[in-house]
Amino acid sequence: MGRLARIGEEHGLFDRIGENHFGLYVDEGDTLLVAFDRAERARDLAAQGLPAGFEMVRRRSWSLLSVMSRGETWFLDDALTRFFRTLQARGVFDGFSRIIFYGVGPDCGFAACTYARFAPGARVLAAGPVATLDPARAPFERRFRSARRLPFPGPLGFGPAGLATAGRALVLYDPTEIAPAAHAALHTGPNVTRLGLPHAGRDFSRILQEAEASIPVLRLLERDEASPAAVRAALKDACRRNPGTMVRRARAALIQGRPKRAALIAEHGLAVSGDKRLSALLAEARSGKPARV
């Protein structure tokens, strides 16, 4: 928090938004990235303890509005809602030529979608978003039980509704995971592109944020060139370098009775990551004997 406060003091603003949220604003270029993140992730996982989206400030000179939560708030907070309404009412968003809302993971992806309504015409990148935890709209959801006390039945509790006025929205999801795929299916509309990345969903944070694969995807959105083929190409290498994704791909190939394919996947994954789970899977694929992984 101290480091972010110093960045805000030098380049923009850092302040608390209500009880459990913080906002960092960095004023650089005429493209604004509104990124949602959890403070503990930025502290524990991100390079140099910086929030999601900060790489676009350093590499592309974008402006950044980073909204961070402390704990599992799902960004459903009256103070945060008032904050975005104030930005809209004062015409802050009108001062940028392009605005992109960005969130990775169930809660941050949800926030990127739901708060995009305050900047009509904005583009959205949401990876693995939950649409809602309202049982009436998502009866299939059995995770996140502690978060069901939050006001998901309220006006901002259905993320896909926030995309109605977006210029374009890109929703990444894992079609091999039942609940995430069901949430993705609720994000509909002519301006919404859903892109399935098999076996990658559990590692979207590591792929997009730690491996910085978000940079080419965000640039594609900025240039309005984010076709499914272009996004797949931009993420291909990062997915193939991610050990978790490669483990799940190799396991799936074994289950499908394709040991040669499993061996190729495990061999490649082992070469780029050194993950011991892939070593065990490679041995299983080559010998036909089950391995403990």
HURA-V134200 format. One record per helix or strand. SS is the DSSP state (A for helix, B for strand). FROM is the first residue (numbers start at 0). TO is the last residue. If there is no record, write none. Layout:
BEGIN
((SS,FROM,TO) (SS,FROM,TO))
END
This chain:
BEGIN
((A,1,10) (B,11,16) (B,20,25) (B,30,37) (A,38,43) (A,46,48) (A,53,59) (B,62,68) (A,77,88) (A,92,94) (B,97,103) (A,105,117) (B,122,126) (A,144,148) (A,158,162) (B,167,172) (A,177,184) (B,191,195) (A,200,209) (A,213,221) (A,227,240) (A,242,254) (A,258,272) (A,275,286))
END
